[in-house]
């Protein structure tokens, strides 16, 4: 009788599910769907920006657009064109290509909008560079705007890629909706 009880306990305790290791996974980062609002003030240009971002005005129509949840900032700089368009273009391109040491690739995407008289270049910088996206826009006569994204973290493109992609899309929207007054 005692052997039957032991046999019953042994069989009952051995009916557990097998332990299976969990597969490795990635951190899931969900960002809100971007809602854009028009930004306008006394500066000679307007644009659309993400309503989740916080904009602060600086001197001479320069702005910082911060994304506190992502620890990222878009820096916008405005300069009037005073017969120095070539110098402004060289400076903007030089700023981008200073990252070539850390960048794996720099993709140039020209932007042309003749109806709004906005012409420029959007740069996507791949790799562990300090900035992942930059642009410049001009009407070639009066206005010149540059923008770049920086994260408050050591550059590690794999870990910030979801946030970098989200903010890059906002920066492209900013460029595409840029209008001169």
N, C-alpha and C positions, 0 to 999 in steps of 0.2 A: 504494500500500500504506500509506504514512504517513497519507494522508487517511482511510483506513478505520479505522486505529487511533484517530485523533483523533475521528472520528465515533462510534466505539464508546465511547470514554471520555466524550464529551459526553453521549451517551444514557444511559450507566450512571450518571453523576453527577447527572443530572437526575431520577432516579426516587425522590427523597426525598419523605417525606410533607410535606404543606403545614403550615405553622406556624399553629396556631389558638390564639388567646388563651383563657386559662381564664376561665370565668365568675366574677363576684365571688361571694363566699360570706361566711358568718358564722362566728364562732368557735363551736365546738361545746363546750358545757359539760355534762358528764355528772356527775350527783350520785348517790350511792348511794340505793337505795330505802330510805325511812325505816323504821327499826325502833324502836318505842316501848317505853319501860320506865317503870314506875311510880316516881315520886319521892315519898318520904315521910320526914319528920324530925319534930322536936318542934313545928313550926309548926302552926297550926290549919287547915291545908288540905293536900291532896295533888293531884297531877296527873301526867299522862304527858308524857314528853319524849323527844326523839330520842336514841337511844343514841350517835350520833356527836357530840353536843354535850357541852360541859364546863360543869358547874354549880358555882358558887361561892357560898357563903352570905355574906351581909352581915349587918349588925346589924338587929334588929327584923324578922326574917323577910323581908327583901328579898334578891333573888338576881340574879346575872348568869348568863345561859346563853349561852356563847360558841360560835361556829362558826369555828374557826381557819382552815379551808380557804377560807371565804367572807369572812373578815374582817368578821363580823357579830356583834352581841350583842343578846339580848333582855334588857331590864331589867325585873324584877318588883319591885313595891313592895306591901307589905302595911300596912294601917292598920286598927286596930280602930274600929268605929263607936261613938261616944259621943254619941248624940243630935245628930250633925252630918252626917247622910247627905246633906243638900242641899249643904253646903259641899264635901264630898268629890266629889259628882257634878259640881258647877260647876268645881272644880279639874281634874278629869279631862277634861271637855269643853273647858275653856279651853286645856289643853295640846295637845289635838288641833287646835283651830282657830287656834292660833298659827302653824300651817304653811300657812294659807290663802293667804298672800302668794305662796309658791312653788308651791303645789299647783295642778294643773289641775282636780282634782275630789276630793271627799271622799265616799266611799260609806259610809253608816251601815247596819250589819246588826245589828238587835236580836237578843239571845240570851236565850231563856227556857227554863229547865229546872225546872219546879215540883217534880218528884220529888226533885231534889238541892238545891232551894232556891237555885239559882244564876241570877241575872238580870244582864244586862249589855248592853254594846254593843261591837261590833267595827267598827273604822274602817279602811278601805282608802284610803290617801292616794296619789293618782296625780300624777305629775309629779316635778319635781326638789326635793322637800321633804327635810328632814333625816331624817325617818322615813317608812317606807312603810306601816306597819301599827301600830295601837294598839288596846288594849281596856281595858275595866274590867269587873269582876264583883263582885257583892255579894249578900248574903242580906237586905239592907236593915235588919238588926237588930244584927249583931255584926261582920261581916267586910267588908272592901273591898280588892280587889286590882286593880292597874293593871299593864299591860305595854306595852312599846314596843320596836320594832326600830330599831337604828342600825347603819350600815355605816361602816367606817374608810376612807372614800373621799369625795371631793367628790361631792355628789349629782348624778348623771347617770342618770336612770331607765332610759334605753335600754340602757346598758352593764351595770347591775346587775340588770336585770329577771329573768333566770333565777334568780339567787341570792335575790332578794327574794321571788319566788314560792315558792321552796322553803321559806324560813324562815317566810313568811306561813302556809303550810299547817301548819307545826309549831306556830305560835302559835295557830292556830284549833283544832288538836288539844288544845293545852294548855287553852284555854278550855272546850272541850267535855268534857274529862275532869276538870275542876276539881271537887273535893269538899271540903266543910267537915267538920271533925272534931267 
